[in-house]
Amino acid sequence: MACAAARSLSDQDRFICIYRAYLNNKTIAEGRRIPISKAVENPTATEIQDVCSAVGLNAFLEKNKMYSREWNHDVQYRGRVPVQLKH
């Protein structure tokens, strides 16, 4: 049991989380992490997961997670996408 828990923790370390605010047309103070020229208008977590899967990355959707700087708590603003970059 301890080995399974340790393995799952190391697997989780290999994931990065992408929130929709990272790609949105917001300010850097509101959470955007890419240049404004590459930002998109209101991406959804489902769209982010679809794009990552289409590129061949191991990604899944966590619908009930929220970005800490997001002031709007509506369902449409929730979700994060953990993406595995290394195997």
N, C-alpha and C positions, 0 to 999 in steps of 0.2 A: 504494500500500500504506500509506503514512504517513497519507493522508487517511482511509482506512478505519479505521485504528487510532485516530486522533484523534476520529473520529465516534463510535466505539463507547465511548470513554472519556467523552465528553460525554453520551452516552445513559445510561451507568451512573451518572453524577452525578445524573440525574433520578429515580433509584430510591431508595426508603427500604426498609430491611429490617425485617421484623416477625418476631421470634422468639416461640415459644409461651410463653416465660417472661414476656413483656410483658403477656400477657392472663390468666395463670394466677392462682389464689388463693394466691399466695406473698406474702412480705413485700416491701417496697420494696428492702430490702438484697439479697434473692434475685433481683431483676430486674423485679418488677412495675412497670408504668409507667402504669397506669390506676387509678381509684378502685376500692376493694374491692367497692363496690356494683355495678360494671359488669364485674367480673372473672368468668371462667367456670372451671369445674372441669376441669382437664386437657385443654385444647384440643390438637388435633393440627395439624401444619403443613398437612396436606391439607385439613382443615376451614377453616383460615384462608384458604387459597388459593381454596377453593370460595366462601366468603362474599365475598371481594374480587372474584372474577370475576362473581358474581351481581349485585353492586352496579354493575358496569360498569368496574371498574378493571383496568388491565393488570397482571396478577400471574402469576408462575410459581413453581414449587417447586424448591428446591435441597435435595435429601434428605440429602446428606452433610455439610452445615454444622451446626455446633453453637454454642449460646450459651456464651460463655466462663465464666459463673458456674454453669453446670449441672454438678453433681457426678456425676450418673448418666450414664454413657456408653452406655446401651442404645439400640437402634435406635429405639424408640418415642419417645425424647426428642430425636431429631435432626430437623433440618430448619429452614429459614428461608424466608420468602416475600418476595422483592423486589417492591415495588409501585411503579408509575409514577404519580405524582400530577400531573405536568405533561407536556404534549406538546411 
